[in-house]
Amino acid sequence: MHGVTLKDIINRLVAHYGWEKLAKRVKIGCFTTNPSLKSSLKFLRKTPWARKEVEELFHEMVRQEKMKTQKNVWKQG
């Protein structure tokens, strides 16, 4: 992830899914109980397995966005 910070990742995931749906996709307490950017960053920086799950979800989301964009370009062309 070149130039994408963990803060950016969380912000984009929350903007896309919202805290509730994000918590269903990645089952970690910092997303379910009083979720905040600060608590999520603190937890994910200390917990490699959880950070890996969040990064994988981010990659999946980006791939889906690219596919959707490509389909729209083909429809318009």
Rosetta blueprint (number, residue, H / E / L):
1 M L
2 H L
3 G L
4 V L
5 T L
6 L H
7 K H
8 D H
9 I H
10 I H
11 N H
12 R H
13 L H
14 V H
15 A H
16 H H
17 Y H
18 G H
19 W H
20 E H
21 K H
22 L H
23 A H
24 K H
25 R H
26 V L
27 K L
28 I L
29 G H
30 C H
31 F H
32 T H
33 T L
34 N L
35 P L
36 S L
37 L H
38 K H
39 S H
40 S H
41 L H
42 K H
43 F H
44 L H
45 R H
46 K H
47 T L
48 P H
49 W H
50 A H
51 R H
52 K H
53 E H
54 V H
55 E H
56 E H
57 L H
58 F H
59 H H
60 E H
61 M H
62 V H
63 R H
64 Q H
65 E H
66 K H
67 M H
68 K H
69 T H
70 Q H
71 K H
72 N H
73 V H
74 W H
75 K H
76 Q H
77 G L
